[in-house]
Amino acid sequence: MLSERAERYLAVLHRVRPVPVADVERAIRAHDAPCFEPWLEFHERYGGYVEPRRGGDATWGIVHDSPAWLAAGTATIEEAPDDGDWFVRCVDVAPCASLVLDQGGEVVADRNIDSAASFDVRVERVAALWWCTERPGRSMRPKAVDGATGVRLVERVRDEDRIVPEASDHYVTCYLGDDYLAFEDRAHRTFCRLWQG
């Protein structure tokens, strides 16, 4: 179940008509790939939502009728040759920002900050950012992590320890204060993104 903040975020997003789940399942099986329940659940819940991004919109879902970057009507699936794990592209977005779901429903990306234990956790993180930067009356701005202001803010974030559990997992800890939002890369114990207002 998503937080009220995440539900409010989803409510402001545009949603195109998603490809029916039965068609998604057929598209996956057309690759002679197993069809994992977390993939279908993801598409049922989030397919068609359009996330505004700086480099161009990202449309959530596994199969799309009119994609900008993926092939229409098909799923993009890979099997890892070394361990047999399966992955499916879950967002129609520029390849440099590609996100995939593993067979258990975990979001896998090139950088830890973009990976998440589930798409729900990813939505919670994006919603926290929207809450602080795009929602009317809020205007937090990015801060450099390595500057003096960033260092002071990191110390304050750690002291206050205001973790957002629904947006945190084994990849990232999300902190939300009255005038800041911070994401900490748990593997490296470093803050990778900071906003302050």
Buried (B, 14 or more C-beta within 10 A) or exposed (E): EBBEBBEBBBEEBEBBEBBEBEBBBBBBEEBEBEBBEBBBBBBEBBBBBBBEEEEEEBBBBBBBEEBEBBEEBBBBBEBEEEEEEBBBBBBBBEEEBBBBBBBEBBBBBEEBBBBBBBBBBBBBBBBBBBBBBEBEEBEBEEBEBEEEEBEEBBEBBEEBEEBBEBBBBEBBBBBBBEEBBBBBBBEEEEBBBBBBB
